[in-house]
């Protein structure tokens, strides 16, 4: 019997494809240097990376129906057959194995400090113990003009499915916006196929869709959550958690903008960031399994979206100049297409309906771009030509405000062969498109001021979110018998421990230790650093966007004169006057200047950045740190000028010199361990500190995720070594939060620690994404 013949709602067979191997592994390029002997040791100890076995569903065929709102019954002899291609199940990057268990905390907590209770941003979930959830494989497709079908757009799927559910009176089901539908009862009475025609409110166009319910994939018992909490099973039940998280999103997803587990109110006004982007305030929700049971974690979150501006205003904001007066040259056009415009959706509102387009390029201005005037029965060769400006005046009675600006060349996916040349002023950036482009330094500072709040404000913000969310009135939660204890956050016992002490060298003799006490994360820098370097040769280069005037050069000279004398009090000494120069912000000139200074044996180059952007800063770091291997320290001319004027240069350099000394291989201060290691069991311990994180831009073959691990290399934990690697996905844009080479990177750093100290640490503190634990 074929797979399609045996398929049925609630009793369909699944075909285990054991012959299908794992997908291509994520390729990682790590800087970790691992001796060959280490790899041989892995082979000898049979250390392997085994992916979990894969279970997939056999394909089945289905015929499509063309009748409006027509459904094909399961009981029909001529069954609708799916043409769905074979699809592998999703694999986790972390194997499901109980071979390695998470280390338990070795003690019941200390006694030092003042006891108190901390509010956590967790709320207890009451989940019924007897509950089964069923996962169905589905397809949502949109009809093409020729009668064929294509996958529906992601933004349309949720709306289409909700309308079908309401019209057909489905039992309780919820949807993951992909290819899975979930239910707490077997859908034996549903049909294989449903069709619906929906009229777009903006464009007034009708679009036909169909829902194909392919088969039952698997049933999940929610009891496994309780078994895991009670330590009856070792493997975390990820699938049941994912299913319940999907259910929690249903009501919110219908009214808010959803970005994975984050939600943003569509009615809010974005906080303008100055380059065509705005900051939206939303919330994050996720489910966790803890000692007290299942909890839902709620937090405030912020994300950047493109502002829904007219395209002319958007480009003025992005380019930071008035394109109406200055125009857009060829270089700026290419920059805009490459950096921002190609993935953005644009809308037009000059017709009776709203239409959506993607941009392909720029054309001539609305006055200059012409095309044949459409005249009935006219010979194509003899047709009169008209400009875009004339067409809009005749067709829509619109007098263009900016006819001298370039037109934009637009197309409607998936048809990439038919283009429309429209005026910029008739295009608007579609609302709620997320921007993943990195923020500038000024934008990061603005975002920090907005997002970093005190604990009381954060507490109130989270409680306001919970009140708005109103979990216990959510129909999906009510249907499955789930509730949230949302009146108060869960609390955990804690201890307020006295802050550590920081040791510096005495400013008088430079030998004896001076202890600085910390006051709520702050302390004064009044003494010398623990370890500094004497600089024999150095240089100072002023990089300007325009030729600096006499006043600017004078301010730079004051700074250069005062710089060595101010930082001498911290123990950094300069043995010569600097080599001084002033250059334009040209990449080749910057590279040549650094190479010249490297040849002159300069140990460090101080840059004064005058009116240049972050691209120049990145070039300096790339040329200095990566290509030529020379220490660079950048300063901002505006900040220098302001601090000299206000006679606060000492304070400015106090912040700068701490980074400066670290770059030179120095040690600023050391944490006094006398107070921290008072227990007899820890006095002889050797600590090593690790830190690890993964940074995602847009994870793809072109832009991989960057994984980094750092580890302390000395007994004082003040100096660190790093290992950085690129993590490429097998295909598509799938970001991987797991650090693939963590084992190799950590091993290399441990060996480096042993080389420096003559022994391995017996205590490791590992910081990962804000979470820390002691091994």
C-alpha positions, 0 to 999 in steps of 0.5 A: 500500500502506498503512503498516500493510500494509507494516509488518514486523519488521526490514523495515518502511517508515518514512514521512517526514512532511516536511509536519509543522512543528516544535512550538511553540517554548519561549517565553522572557521575558527581561529582556535589552534588545536594540535594534531595530537588533540584530534587523534585523542578525540578519535581514540576516545570515540568522541563523535558529533552524532545528530539525532535520528530523523523521522520524516513523512512520505509524500502524498499526492493531491488534485486541486479544485478550482471551484470558489469556496469548494472543499474536497471531502476525505470520504470522496472516492476521488481523493484530492492528492498532494503534490507536496515535495518531500520535506526533512524534519527539523533537527536540533543542533544539540543532540537529544542525549542523556549521556551528559547531564547538567552539573548541579550546584554543589552547595545550598548557598552561602551565608555571607551578605544580607538575605533578601528576596528578588522579583524575577520576570517569571510567572507560574503556568498551571498546565493540565497534566493530562493533555495531548497535542496533535501536529498536522502537516499543512500547506497554504497556497495562493492561486496564480493567474494561470491556475497553478498554485504557489506558497502563500506569502508569510504575512498572508498565511495567518490571516487566511487560515483564521478566515478559513477556521472561522468560516468552517467552524474548526475545533480549537486549532493553532498555527505556527505560520509555517507548515504545522497546525496543532490541535488537542483533538484528532481532526478526523472530520475535517476535509483534505482541502479548503479554498477561499477567496479574500479581497485585500482591503487596501488594493481591493484585489481578490486573491484565491487561497487553498488550505491542504491538510496533508497528514498527522505528523505526531502526537505529543503528551504534555505529561513529559513536561511534568516528568522533566520537572520531576527529574524522571526524564533527562531530555528536555521536551522541546517540542511540547514547549514549542507547541505551547509557546505557539498557542500563547502567541495566537491571540497576540499575533492577530493584533500585533506585529510579531518578530519570533517571540517578540510583539509590538503594538501597531498603533505606537509611534516609533522613536525616530533614530534619524536615518529612516528608522525608528525604535519600537517598544514591545515585549518578549514572552517564552516558556521555561521549565523550572524547579517550581514548574513551567513558567512564562518569562516576560520582558520589555524589548526594543527593535528597529523598524523602517519608518513608513515615510514617503520615499523622498523623505526616507532617502533624505533621512538616510543620506542626511542631506536634502535630495530635493535640492542636491539630487542623488548622484550615481554613487549614492544610488548604488549605495542605497540599493546595496545598503538599504532599498533592495529588501524593502517593500514599497507601496503606491497610493496614487491609484484606487488601490494600494499596490506593493513593489520591490525596487530594482534600480533608478531611472531618469527623472520624471521629466526625462524618462519617456515611453510611447503614448498609448493610442488606439490603432496607432502604429507603434513606430509612429507613436508619440512619446510622453514623459512620466510627468505628463502621464501622471498629469493626464492619467491621475491629474497629479502635478508632481512636486519633484519632477527632477528627481530620478524615477524608481524602477519597481517590480512585483515578485515573483514577476521580475521581468516586468518593470514600472518606472514611478516617481519617488514621491508616489512611493511610501515605505511599507510600515513595520518592516524590521531593520537589522542594519547595525546602529551607529554610535550615536544611535546606540547611545540614544537607544541605551538611554531609552532602554536602560531603566532602573529596577523599579521602572522595569518591574512596573513595565513588565507588570503593565505588559502582563496586565495588557496581555490578560492571559487568563481571558485568552480563549486558547488558554481557557480551551486547553485548561491552562492558566497563568498566575499573573498577579505577582512575579515569582520570587527567589531567595538571594543575598546582597553581598558587599562589592569587591575592592579594586587594587591599583598602584600608589600614585606616590611610589608606584609600588604599594597597593591602594584599594578603591572601594566600589559604590554601586558600580562606580569608583574613582580613578585616582592612582596608577594602573597595576601594569603599564608600558613606556612608549618609545615612538608614537604618532597623532593623525587628524582625519577630517571630512573637509580641510580643517581650519586654523581653529580646529588645528589649534584645538588638536594641538592643545589636545596632543600637548596635554595628552601625554602629561595627563595620562602620565599620572596613571603610569603610562609614559611617552619617551618622545614627541609625536609624529603629527599629520593631518589627512583627508578621510580617504581609505588609501591615504589612511592605509598608506599613512599607517603603513608609513608609521609602522615602518617608522616603528611607531608603537601606537597611533592616536587618531582625531576623527573630525566630522567623519562617519563610522566607515572611517573608524572601521577602516582604521581598525581594519588596517591597524588591527588586522592588516598591519598590526599596530595599536590605534586609539580613536578620539572624537574631535567634537568631544575633545573640543567640548571638554577643552572648552569646559576644562574637563579634559582630565575626565574625558581622558580618564575614560579613554586611558583605561581602554588605551592601557589595555590595548598596550597589554597593560593591567588597569586594576585587580579585584582584591580576592581577600574578601571574596575568598575567605572560605577555607575551601576556596583559598587554594582554588585557581579560578579561570573566567570564560565569556562566550557569545554569538553575534548574528547579522543576517546569517547566510553564506555571505554573512555568517554568524560570528562566535567568540569565546574569551578566557582569562590567562593569568591568576588575577583574571585581568588578562584574556585571550580570545578565539573567534569563528565564523558559523555558516549555515548549511543553506538559507538564512538560519542563525545558529545560537549554539557555538559549534567549536566551543569544545575546541575553543575552550580546550585551546584556552585551557591549554593556554592558561596552563602554559602561563600558570603551570597548572589547569584551573580547578574552578571555572566561571563561564558567562554566556548570554548574561547567564553564569554558572560555576563548574 
